[in-house]
Amino acid sequence: MAASQDVYVRICSQEIIKYDLEIKALIQDIRECTGPHSELTELNSNVKDKINQLRMRIQDLEQMAKEQDKESDKLALLNEMERHRKQMLSNQTAWRKANLSCKLSIDNSEKDDLLQGGDSSARQRKTTKQSLAQTSSAITESLMSISRMMSQQVHQSEETVATLATSSRTVLETNEEFKAMTGTIQLGRKLITKYNRREFTDKLLIFLALALFLATVVYILKKRLFPFL
């Protein structure tokens, strides 16, 4: 066996022994586990990971045995590999037994806790019922208070609507009065315009009459003072 191969074989064998001891320690932890199931699940997951790592190292050792030049070295490594494989199978069997025993123990412990907690649960249920009744009473009182507040709001809304209706009628009456005043103002404006036009016509007629009178006076004076013209 070459020196480098011998080093790899020793490292692989040491890792196999390390994983084997770790698996045995985890199996013992499973035997002593008192729950809950989540803790057992975590231990089982750790055992599964270690077994997978152990299986890979055993396969590596088997491959190294097949690569040996000497038949004696090859057989020695194959025997060692087979011994580790059997130990792994033994660990798997112990793991299954410890796992089953731990599950039964946890289930029985939970059943005992349920039986012992029966009276406590009854008292707790009674307390819960009383608490629910108090809560229901408080909710009912709160709903009644809200109902009274809503009734007051409705009454105030009715008064507001009545006030708005009165204000609306007042606005309509004011609008009608404003329309009547607007009509009166327009009529007054028409009358003033008419009177203004009549005043202009009267002034024009007076001016024309005055002009005619003056013309007549001038004509008479001309005939009497200057008959030769």
Disulfide bonds with the S-S distance in Angstrom:
none
